[in-house]
Amino acid sequence: MTHAYMPARQMLRIGSALLGSAALAALLSSSAIAAESLGVATAKENAAHLAAGKEDEPTVLKAPAPDARRVYVYDAKHFAAISQQFVIDGNSGRVVGMNDSGFMANPFVASDGSFVGMASSVFSRIARGKREDYVELLDPQTYEPIADIALPNAPRFLVGTYPWMTALTPNNKTLLFYQFAPSPAVGVVDLQAKKFDRMIKVADCYHVFPAKDDTFFMHCRDGSLLKVSMGQNGKDETKKTEVFHKENEFLINHPAYSPKNGRLVWPTYTGKIFQADLSSGEAKFLAPIEALTDAEKKDGWAPGGWQQVAYHRESEQIFLLVDKRADHKHKAPSRFALVIDAKTGKRIRKIELGHEIDSVGVSQDAKPQLYALSTGARTLFIFDPETGKETNKVDQLGTGPQVITTADM
């Protein structure tokens, strides 16, 4: 489905003064239009405003209220200094909004859909000059900013478009963001007070998985998780768990995680899937799953893509992008998705996607949609994960869309 949009933070009704009444009438009376498109509907609204004498009063068009099928697609523009995010209604397969962002922004969305946000970085001269890091919260229907929080001393080292380098606590009141340099740390932002709180120094560990409102976990180089307990007055405590994977079992950069039930799903580049239950505030490691058989591995099958795995909480199903590929091609897109039972480790089905897919996501409703994003085609394909049938698509998504974000509703 092709969409039309305006290159601004929010979509504005075009002032009727910009269109003559004759042009509007011609547009509305055209018999060539078989069905009312978004453009025709907008033109009718403009005509009504013209008739009411409101041509000088443009208003913000509101997107539908967000639900579990609201999906956000972040276009890093092949790591350009200015990037953007498309807001898509999964029910209609329509772009309903956009927001701009800076270099290597990290998107996030409240679990109840009440706001969407970006941890972003911009430069005083577009691609050079003084860097400013900030957190921006946006209204999910108008995409007007509802909070703009400066991060002092440029603490947000640019860690790329990696989900779970920036994360919300389960109550949506605190944002945690990762700092890679000059030393590993996690920044704490109080979203209620709309201010930066502090940096928490941590060991050489990465990613941020909030388990409780005051507890989060990180993955460390030795194969363990680091538990971080946020105390009052900056009295934070850290401790490591047992080592849960070997040094040569290389985990992908983009795991799946649900703060709602604390399930961490983390495949390796060979298709071994590690899982942990973090819901209690302690790490309980589950038995690993082999997504691919030995014969498939020998035949060259392996996970691949940018955002390779998704997890559906209610059904406890894992979706993993796979394809036949040469060694060291783990970032290349995949044409298939495996559906795996997270409880038993059994494969439920293999979905032939019919496209070269870089990133995968899933809605968290009872009858979920599977989202498959092609960076090359600049298109989000929507599938029924039960049948494997493609049900919709949204194309022309910028220049290099890579990241899918959905609310953990």
C-alpha positions as CSV (number, residue, x, y, z in Angstrom):
1,M,0.0,0.0,0.0
2,T,1.5,3.3,-1.1
3,H,1.1,6.1,1.4
4,A,1.3,9.9,1.2
5,Y,2.8,12.0,3.9
6,M,4.2,15.4,4.7
7,P,7.9,15.8,5.6
8,A,7.3,17.4,9.0
9,R,7.0,16.2,12.6
10,Q,3.3,16.1,12.4
11,M,0.8,16.0,9.5
12,L,-1.0,19.4,9.2
13,R,-4.2,20.1,7.4
14,I,-3.3,22.1,4.3
15,G,-4.7,25.6,4.6
16,S,-7.7,26.0,2.2
17,A,-6.2,29.3,1.1
18,L,-3.5,27.3,-0.7
19,L,-6.1,25.6,-2.9
20,G,-8.7,27.4,-5.1
21,S,-12.3,26.4,-4.7
22,A,-12.4,25.4,-8.4
23,A,-9.4,23.1,-7.9
24,L,-11.1,21.5,-4.9
25,A,-14.3,21.0,-6.7
26,A,-12.5,19.4,-9.7
27,L,-10.6,17.1,-7.3
28,L,-13.7,16.0,-5.4
29,S,-15.8,15.5,-8.5
30,S,-13.3,13.4,-10.4
31,S,-14.9,10.1,-11.5
32,A,-11.5,8.5,-12.0
33,I,-11.2,8.0,-8.2
34,A,-12.8,4.6,-7.5
35,A,-12.4,4.7,-3.7
36,E,-11.8,7.5,-1.3
37,S,-8.1,7.9,-0.6
38,L,-6.5,9.7,2.2
39,G,-5.8,12.6,-0.2
40,V,-9.5,12.9,-1.2
41,A,-10.6,12.7,2.4
42,T,-8.2,15.5,3.3
43,A,-9.4,17.6,0.3
44,K,-13.0,17.2,1.5
45,E,-12.0,18.5,5.0
46,N,-10.2,21.4,3.3
47,A,-13.3,22.3,1.3
48,A,-15.4,22.2,4.5
49,H,-12.9,24.6,6.2
50,L,-13.0,26.9,3.1
51,A,-16.8,27.0,3.3
52,A,-16.7,27.8,7.0
53,G,-14.2,30.6,6.4
54,K,-11.4,28.8,8.3
55,E,-8.8,28.9,5.6
56,D,-6.3,30.7,7.9
57,E,-6.7,28.2,10.7
58,P,-4.7,25.1,9.9
59,T,-5.0,22.4,12.6
60,V,-3.1,19.3,13.5
61,L,-4.5,16.1,12.2
62,K,-4.6,13.5,15.0
63,A,-3.6,9.9,14.4
64,P,-5.9,7.1,15.7
65,A,-5.5,6.2,19.4
66,P,-2.6,3.8,19.7
67,D,-3.3,0.1,20.2
68,A,-1.2,-3.1,20.2
69,R,-1.0,-2.9,16.4
70,R,0.7,0.5,16.3
71,V,4.1,-0.1,14.9
72,Y,7.1,2.4,14.6
73,V,9.7,2.0,11.9
74,Y,12.9,3.9,12.4
75,D,14.8,5.1,9.3
76,A,18.5,5.7,10.2
77,K,19.0,6.9,6.7
78,H,22.1,4.8,6.4
79,F,23.4,6.6,9.5
80,A,22.9,10.2,8.3
81,A,23.1,13.1,10.7
82,I,19.3,13.6,10.5
83,S,16.9,10.6,10.7
84,Q,13.2,9.9,11.0
85,Q,10.6,7.5,12.3
86,F,7.4,6.4,10.6
87,V,4.3,5.7,12.6
88,I,2.1,3.0,11.1
89,D,-1.4,1.8,12.0
90,G,-1.0,-2.0,11.6
91,N,-4.8,-2.4,11.2
92,S,-5.1,-0.3,8.1
93,G,-1.5,-0.5,6.8
94,R,-1.3,3.3,6.7
95,V,1.4,5.8,7.8
96,V,-0.4,8.0,10.3
97,G,2.5,10.2,11.4
98,M,6.2,10.9,11.4
99,N,8.8,12.4,13.7
100,D,12.3,13.7,13.0
101,S,15.4,12.7,15.1
102,G,19.1,13.0,15.0
103,F,22.1,10.8,14.5
104,M,21.7,7.1,15.6
105,A,18.6,7.8,17.7
106,N,17.2,5.1,19.9
107,P,13.4,4.9,19.8
108,F,11.2,3.7,22.6
109,V,7.5,3.5,23.4
110,A,5.5,3.4,26.6
111,S,4.0,-0.1,27.3
112,D,0.5,1.5,27.4
113,G,1.1,3.5,24.3
114,S,0.7,6.8,26.1
115,F,3.9,8.3,24.6
116,V,6.6,7.6,22.1
117,G,10.2,8.8,22.5
118,M,13.7,9.2,21.2
119,A,17.1,9.3,22.9
120,S,18.7,11.5,20.2
121,S,21.9,13.4,19.3
122,V,22.2,16.5,17.1
123,F,25.1,18.7,16.1
124,S,25.2,22.5,15.9
125,R,26.2,22.4,12.2
126,I,24.1,19.4,11.2
127,A,26.9,16.9,10.8
128,R,29.6,18.6,12.8
129,G,30.1,21.1,15.6
130,K,28.9,20.9,19.2
131,R,26.9,17.8,20.0
132,E,23.8,17.9,22.1
133,D,22.2,14.8,23.5
134,Y,18.5,14.9,24.6
135,V,15.5,12.8,25.3
136,E,12.2,13.7,23.6
137,L,8.7,12.5,24.4
138,L,6.0,12.8,21.9
139,D,2.2,12.7,22.0
140,P,1.2,9.5,20.2
141,Q,-1.6,11.1,18.2
142,T,-0.3,14.6,17.3
143,Y,3.4,14.0,17.6
144,E,3.8,17.3,19.3
145,P,6.6,17.2,21.9
146,I,5.4,16.7,25.5
147,A,8.9,16.7,27.0
148,D,12.3,17.8,25.9
149,I,15.0,16.7,28.4
150,A,18.6,17.8,27.9
151,L,21.3,15.3,28.9
152,P,24.3,17.3,30.3
153,N,27.9,16.7,29.2
154,A,27.0,14.7,26.2
155,P,26.7,11.4,28.0
156,R,24.9,9.4,25.3
157,F,27.8,7.9,23.4
158,L,26.5,6.9,19.9
159,V,25.8,3.2,20.2
160,G,23.9,2.7,17.0
161,T,20.4,1.6,16.2
162,Y,20.4,-1.2,18.7
163,P,17.1,-1.9,20.6
164,W,17.7,-2.4,24.4
165,M,20.5,0.1,24.6
166,T,17.8,2.4,25.7
167,A,14.8,1.2,27.7
168,L,11.9,2.2,29.9
169,T,11.2,0.8,33.4
170,P,8.0,-1.2,33.6
171,N,6.1,1.7,35.1
172,N,7.1,4.0,32.1
173,K,8.4,6.6,34.6
174,T,12.2,6.2,34.1
175,L,14.3,6.0,31.0
176,L,17.6,4.1,31.1
177,F,20.2,4.7,28.4
178,Y,23.6,3.2,27.8
179,Q,26.9,5.0,27.7
180,F,29.8,3.3,25.9
181,A,32.6,5.8,26.4
182,P,34.6,7.2,28.1
183,S,33.6,4.4,30.5
184,P,30.6,2.0,30.7
185,A,27.6,3.6,32.4
186,V,23.9,3.8,32.4
187,G,22.1,7.1,32.4
188,V,18.9,7.6,34.4
189,V,16.3,10.0,33.3
190,D,13.3,10.9,35.5
191,L,10.4,11.2,33.0
192,Q,7.9,12.4,35.6
193,A,10.1,15.3,36.7
194,K,11.3,15.7,33.1
195,K,15.0,15.9,34.1
196,F,18.2,14.0,33.9
197,D,19.0,12.2,37.2
198,R,22.4,10.5,37.2
199,M,24.9,8.1,35.6
200,I,25.4,4.7,37.1
201,K,28.9,3.3,36.6
202,V,28.8,-0.4,35.6
203,A,31.3,-3.1,34.6
204,D,32.1,-3.9,31.0
205,C,28.5,-4.9,30.2
206,Y,26.0,-3.9,27.5
207,H,22.3,-3.7,26.8
208,V,19.7,-2.7,29.4
209,F,16.8,-5.0,30.4
210,P,14.6,-3.4,33.1
211,A,13.0,-6.2,35.3
212,K,11.4,-4.0,37.9
213,D,11.1,-0.3,38.4
214,D,14.3,-0.2,40.4
215,T,16.2,-3.2,38.8
216,F,17.7,-3.9,35.5
217,F,20.1,-6.4,34.0
218,M,23.0,-6.1,31.5
219,H,25.0,-8.6,29.5
220,C,28.7,-8.9,30.3
221,R,31.7,-10.0,28.3
222,D,32.2,-13.1,30.4
223,G,28.8,-14.5,29.5
224,S,27.0,-13.5,32.7
225,L,24.3,-10.9,33.4
226,L,24.9,-7.9,35.7
227,K,22.1,-7.1,38.0
228,V,21.8,-3.4,38.9
229,S,19.7,-2.3,41.8
230,M,19.0,1.4,41.8
231,G,19.1,2.7,45.4
232,Q,18.0,5.9,47.0
233,N,20.3,8.9,46.9
234,G,22.5,7.2,44.3
235,K,23.3,4.2,46.4
236,D,23.2,1.7,43.6
237,E,24.4,-1.9,43.9
238,T,25.6,-4.4,41.3
239,K,26.2,-8.1,41.2
240,K,26.9,-10.7,38.5
241,T,24.9,-13.8,37.8
242,E,26.3,-17.2,36.8
243,V,27.8,-17.5,33.4
244,F,25.1,-18.7,31.1
245,H,26.9,-19.1,27.7
246,K,30.4,-19.9,26.5
247,E,32.8,-17.4,25.2
248,N,32.5,-18.8,21.6
249,E,28.7,-18.8,21.7
250,F,28.3,-15.4,20.1
251,L,25.0,-13.7,20.8
252,I,23.4,-11.4,18.2
253,N,23.3,-7.7,18.8
254,H,19.5,-7.4,18.9
255,P,17.8,-9.7,21.4
256,A,14.0,-9.7,22.2
257,Y,12.8,-8.7,25.6
258,S,9.4,-8.2,27.3
259,P,9.5,-6.0,30.5
260,K,5.9,-7.2,31.1
261,N,6.9,-10.7,31.9
262,G,10.6,-10.4,32.1
263,R,11.4,-12.8,29.3
264,L,14.8,-12.4,27.6
265,V,15.2,-14.2,24.3
266,W,18.7,-14.2,22.9
267,P,19.9,-16.2,19.9
268,T,23.4,-16.9,18.8
269,Y,24.6,-16.5,15.2
270,T,24.2,-20.3,14.8
271,G,20.6,-20.5,16.0
272,K,21.0,-21.5,19.6
273,I,18.5,-19.6,21.7
274,F,19.2,-18.7,25.3
275,Q,16.3,-17.6,27.5
276,A,16.1,-16.0,30.9
277,D,13.2,-15.2,33.2
278,L,14.0,-11.9,34.9
279,S,10.5,-11.2,36.3
280,S,11.3,-11.8,39.9
281,G,14.3,-9.4,39.9
282,E,16.6,-12.4,39.8
283,A,17.9,-14.2,36.7
284,K,16.4,-17.6,36.1
285,F,18.1,-19.2,33.1
286,L,16.0,-21.6,31.0
287,A,17.2,-24.6,28.9
288,P,18.7,-23.4,25.6
289,I,16.8,-24.1,22.4
290,E,18.4,-25.2,19.1
291,A,16.3,-23.5,16.4
292,L,18.1,-25.3,13.5
293,T,18.9,-29.0,13.1
294,D,22.5,-30.2,12.6
295,A,21.6,-31.0,9.0
296,E,20.3,-27.5,8.4
297,K,23.4,-26.0,9.9
298,K,25.6,-28.2,7.7
299,D,23.5,-27.1,4.7
300,G,24.3,-23.4,5.5
301,W,21.2,-22.3,7.4
302,A,21.7,-19.6,10.0
303,P,20.0,-16.6,11.5
304,G,20.6,-13.3,9.7
305,G,19.4,-9.7,9.4
306,W,19.5,-6.6,11.6
307,Q,16.7,-7.2,14.1
308,Q,16.6,-11.0,13.9
309,V,14.2,-12.1,16.6
310,A,10.8,-11.2,18.1
311,Y,8.9,-12.7,21.0
312,H,5.1,-12.9,21.5
313,R,4.3,-12.8,25.2
314,E,0.8,-14.4,25.4
315,S,1.5,-17.4,23.1
316,E,5.2,-17.6,24.1
317,Q,6.2,-17.9,20.5
318,I,9.6,-16.9,19.1
319,F,10.1,-15.6,15.6
320,L,13.6,-16.0,14.2
321,L,14.8,-14.8,10.7
322,V,16.9,-17.5,9.0
323,D,18.2,-18.4,5.5
324,K,21.0,-20.2,3.8
325,R,24.1,-18.0,4.0
326,A,27.9,-18.0,3.8
327,D,30.0,-17.5,6.9
328,H,30.2,-14.0,8.2
329,K,26.9,-13.0,6.4
330,H,24.9,-12.8,9.6
331,K,23.8,-9.2,8.9
332,A,22.5,-10.1,5.4
333,P,18.7,-10.3,5.1
334,S,16.7,-13.5,5.4
335,R,13.8,-14.9,3.4
336,F,12.3,-17.1,6.1
337,A,11.1,-16.9,9.6
338,L,11.0,-19.9,12.1
339,V,8.1,-19.9,14.6
340,I,9.3,-21.7,17.8
341,D,7.5,-22.6,21.0
342,A,9.5,-20.9,23.7
343,K,8.3,-23.4,26.3
344,T,9.1,-26.6,24.6
345,G,11.7,-25.5,22.0
346,K,9.7,-27.2,19.2
347,R,9.5,-25.6,15.8
348,I,5.8,-24.8,15.0
349,R,6.3,-23.7,11.4
350,K,8.6,-22.1,8.9
351,I,7.2,-19.0,7.1
352,E,8.4,-18.2,3.6
353,L,8.4,-14.4,3.6
354,G,8.9,-13.9,-0.1
355,H,11.1,-10.9,0.4
356,E,14.6,-10.2,1.7
357,I,13.9,-9.2,5.3
358,D,16.2,-7.3,7.6
359,S,14.1,-6.9,10.8
360,V,11.2,-8.6,12.4
361,G,8.6,-7.6,15.0
362,V,5.3,-8.8,16.4
363,S,2.3,-7.1,17.9
364,Q,1.3,-8.1,21.4
365,D,-2.5,-8.6,20.9
366,A,-4.3,-12.0,21.1
367,K,-4.2,-12.4,17.3
368,P,-0.8,-10.9,16.5
369,Q,0.6,-9.5,13.3
370,L,4.1,-10.4,12.2
371,Y,6.0,-7.3,10.9
372,A,8.8,-7.9,8.4
373,L,10.9,-4.9,7.4
374,S,13.0,-4.8,4.2
375,T,15.6,-2.1,4.3
376,G,16.4,-2.6,0.6
377,A,12.8,-2.4,-0.5
378,R,12.0,0.3,2.1
379,T,8.9,-1.6,2.9
380,L,7.1,-3.1,6.0
381,F,5.4,-6.3,5.1
382,I,2.6,-7.5,7.4
383,F,1.9,-11.2,7.9
384,D,-0.6,-13.4,9.6
385,P,1.8,-15.6,11.7
386,E,-0.7,-18.4,11.9
387,T,-1.1,-18.9,8.2
388,G,2.1,-17.3,7.0
389,K,0.0,-15.2,4.5
390,E,1.1,-11.7,3.7
391,T,-1.9,-9.4,4.5
392,N,-0.6,-5.9,3.8
393,K,2.4,-3.8,3.1
394,V,3.6,-0.2,3.6
395,D,6.2,1.0,1.2
396,Q,8.3,4.2,0.5
397,L,9.6,4.2,4.1
398,G,12.4,6.7,3.8
399,T,15.9,5.6,2.6
400,G,17.2,2.9,5.0
401,P,14.6,1.8,7.5
402,Q,16.0,-0.7,10.0
403,V,14.3,-0.8,13.4
404,I,10.8,-2.0,14.4
405,T,9.4,-0.9,17.7
406,T,6.0,-2.0,19.2
407,A,4.5,-1.4,22.6
408,D,4.7,-4.3,25.1
409,M,0.9,-3.9,25.8
